[in-house]
């Protein structure tokens, strides 16, 4: 999977009251159901419930359409920036008492405070709403900027390939059609979840599109997306945004200062290879794997809690407090056109 980031500008946001009820709504372009009947209903029932049954403060309104222009899957939204202290304080005020949130709060008060305390943090509008920020910039179905809560303003747009645009006899599979996924098909809803996760807050500020890694958030080399605050090389050793050349392969998500790999053992892509920087190097194992997998159905509730733990750490609270799926480590270890378009690479 790969990302293309366009330029970004500062967006001033205020603080209100954190969202109190969960709601994930997919507003479908007409070509969604004409491509496969029943898709919009399935999105707003079965798929949406994966998020609303998992998190008690997720509120997202996402526009979705079929497109032949962005590869298998892509998403677009506008960057929103807050100060590190504003983000930290919002987490401290809204976090639950589960193990992920307890570890995340400790990290934000110590190691992240030292590393990123003087910088801004990029948050998606959906994450900002969950944390109680107001004045957030969203996106219209046509790609223009808008203010969340005013008119038809979405947290992001998801584009899924039209089947005919896929190469080499590949196609899409929709769960409501029944049967088993064919070996030459990508699971439509796994792709949607991947892009939904990024619109909620799992996407990095780091661009992998050039010959070398760059920070695409545009307000300084050490500006971090929320998920960047939880990327480690080893226990106590952040893989920082302003030290890209020193980030060796093997960086991972951790909610407790690098002690635990909280993504079911997955490691991040940290190479300038066109795949998203916060996607996983594994294949056919997780929704956020960098390369989509033919003949495989994945979802966030059955792939080791990788995405759930990441979203939990950055600001979403789970409905229950089970022990997170973890792997212990032994040893070392967008304003104007300010959108961040995410796209899968094809197998």
VENSULGI-V842320 format. One record per pair of residues at least 24 apart in sequence whose C-alpha atoms are under 8 Angstrom apart, sorted by the first residue. I is the first residue (numbers start at 0). GAP is how many residues later the second one is. Records with the same first field share a line. If there is no record, write none. Layout:
BEGIN
I->GAP ; GAP
END
This chain:
BEGIN
0->273 ; 274 ; 275 ; 278 ; 288 ; 289 ; 290 ; 291 ; 341 ; 342 ; 343 ; 344 ; 345
1->206 ; 207 ; 271 ; 272 ; 273 ; 274 ; 288 ; 340 ; 341 ; 342 ; 343
2->204 ; 205 ; 206 ; 271 ; 272 ; 273 ; 337 ; 338 ; 339 ; 340 ; 341
3->203 ; 205 ; 336 ; 337 ; 338 ; 339
4->202 ; 211 ; 333 ; 334 ; 335 ; 336 ; 337
5->210 ; 328 ; 331 ; 332 ; 333 ; 334 ; 335
6->209 ; 210 ; 211 ; 327 ; 328 ; 330 ; 331 ; 332
7->70 ; 71 ; 208 ; 209 ; 210 ; 211 ; 326 ; 327 ; 329 ; 330 ; 331
8->70 ; 209 ; 210 ; 325 ; 326 ; 329
9->70 ; 71 ; 209
10->68 ; 69 ; 70 ; 71 ; 125 ; 126 ; 324
11->68 ; 69 ; 70 ; 123 ; 124
12->67 ; 68 ; 69 ; 120 ; 121 ; 122 ; 123
13->119 ; 120 ; 121
14->117 ; 118 ; 119
15->116 ; 117 ; 118
16->114 ; 115 ; 116
17->39 ; 76 ; 111 ; 112 ; 113 ; 114 ; 115
18->38 ; 39 ; 40 ; 110 ; 111 ; 112 ; 113
19->36 ; 37
20->35 ; 36 ; 37 ; 38
21->30 ; 33 ; 34 ; 35 ; 36 ; 37
22->25 ; 29 ; 35 ; 36 ; 37
23->24 ; 25 ; 27 ; 28 ; 34 ; 35 ; 36 ; 37 ; 38
24->35 ; 36 ; 37
25->35 ; 36 ; 37 ; 38
26->34 ; 35 ; 36 ; 37
27->35 ; 36 ; 37
28->34 ; 35 ; 36 ; 37
29->35
30->34 ; 35
31->32 ; 33 ; 34
34->31 ; 127
35->138
37->138
38->135 ; 137
41->134
46->142
49->250 ; 251
52->266
53->254 ; 264 ; 265 ; 266
54->261 ; 262 ; 263 ; 264
55->260 ; 261 ; 262 ; 263
56->73 ; 259 ; 260
57->68 ; 69 ; 72 ; 258
58->67 ; 70 ; 71
59->66 ; 94 ; 95 ; 140
60->93 ; 94 ; 95
61->92 ; 93 ; 94 ; 95 ; 96
62->78 ; 91 ; 93 ; 94 ; 95
63->93 ; 94 ; 95 ; 96
64->92 ; 93 ; 94 ; 95
65->93 ; 94 ; 95 ; 96
66->92 ; 93 ; 94 ; 95
67->92 ; 93 ; 94 ; 97
68->92
69->89 ; 90 ; 91 ; 273
70->89 ; 90 ; 95 ; 272 ; 273 ; 274 ; 275
71->88 ; 89 ; 94 ; 119 ; 271 ; 272 ; 273 ; 274
72->85 ; 86 ; 87 ; 88 ; 118 ; 119 ; 122 ; 269 ; 270 ; 271
73->84 ; 85 ; 86 ; 121 ; 267 ; 268 ; 269 ; 270
74->81 ; 82 ; 83 ; 84 ; 120 ; 123 ; 124 ; 265 ; 266 ; 267 ; 268
75->80 ; 81 ; 82 ; 123 ; 263 ; 264 ; 265 ; 266
76->47 ; 61 ; 62 ; 78 ; 79 ; 80 ; 122 ; 257 ; 261 ; 262 ; 263 ; 264
77->46 ; 47 ; 59 ; 60 ; 61 ; 67 ; 78 ; 256 ; 257 ; 260 ; 261 ; 262
78->43 ; 44 ; 45 ; 46 ; 58 ; 138 ; 255 ; 256 ; 259 ; 260 ; 261
79->42 ; 43 ; 44 ; 45 ; 56 ; 57 ; 254
80->39 ; 40 ; 41 ; 42
81->38 ; 39 ; 40 ; 41
82->35 ; 36 ; 37 ; 38
83->29 ; 32 ; 33 ; 34 ; 35 ; 36 ; 37
84->32
86->34
89->41 ; 42
90->40 ; 223 ; 224
93->37 ; 221
94->220 ; 221 ; 222
95->221
97->223 ; 224 ; 225
98->222 ; 224 ; 225
99->155 ; 156 ; 209 ; 212 ; 213 ; 224
100->154 ; 211 ; 212
102->152 ; 153 ; 154
103->151 ; 152 ; 153 ; 209 ; 210
105->150
106->148 ; 149 ; 150
107->121
110->125 ; 127 ; 146
111->117
114->125
115->106 ; 107 ; 108
118->101 ; 103 ; 104 ; 105
119->99 ; 103 ; 104
120->102 ; 103 ; 104 ; 105
121->83 ; 95 ; 101 ; 102 ; 103 ; 104
122->78 ; 102 ; 103
123->31 ; 75 ; 76 ; 77
124->30 ; 75
125->29 ; 73 ; 74 ; 75
126->73 ; 74 ; 187 ; 188 ; 189
129->185 ; 186
130->184 ; 185
136->198
142->194
143->192 ; 193
144->190 ; 191
154->44
155->43
157->34 ; 37 ; 38
159->28 ; 31 ; 32
180->114 ; 115 ; 116
181->113
182->111 ; 112 ; 113
183->110 ; 111
184->109 ; 110
185->106 ; 107 ; 108 ; 109 ; 110
186->107 ; 108 ; 109 ; 110 ; 111
189->97 ; 107 ; 108 ; 109
190->96 ; 101
192->94 ; 106 ; 107
193->93 ; 94
194->147
196->110 ; 114
199->111
200->25 ; 26 ; 110 ; 113
201->24 ; 25 ; 76 ; 105 ; 108 ; 109
202->24 ; 73 ; 74 ; 75 ; 76
203->24 ; 72 ; 73 ; 74
205->35 ; 71
206->65 ; 67 ; 69 ; 70
207->63 ; 64 ; 65 ; 66 ; 67 ; 68 ; 69
208->63 ; 64 ; 65 ; 66
209->62 ; 64
210->61
211->60
212->31 ; 32 ; 58 ; 59
213->30
214->26
225->88
226->51 ; 83 ; 87
227->50
229->24 ; 25 ; 27
230->27
231->25 ; 26
232->25 ; 99 ; 100
233->24 ; 25 ; 98 ; 99
234->24 ; 25 ; 97 ; 98
252->57
254->55 ; 58
258->69 ; 70
259->66 ; 67 ; 68 ; 69
260->65 ; 66 ; 67 ; 68
261->44 ; 47 ; 48 ; 62 ; 63 ; 64 ; 65
262->41 ; 42 ; 43 ; 44 ; 46 ; 47 ; 62 ; 63 ; 64
263->39 ; 40 ; 41 ; 42 ; 61 ; 62 ; 63
264->61 ; 62
265->40
274->69 ; 70
275->66
289->54 ; 55
290->53 ; 54 ; 55 ; 56
291->52 ; 53 ; 54 ; 55
292->54
293->53
END
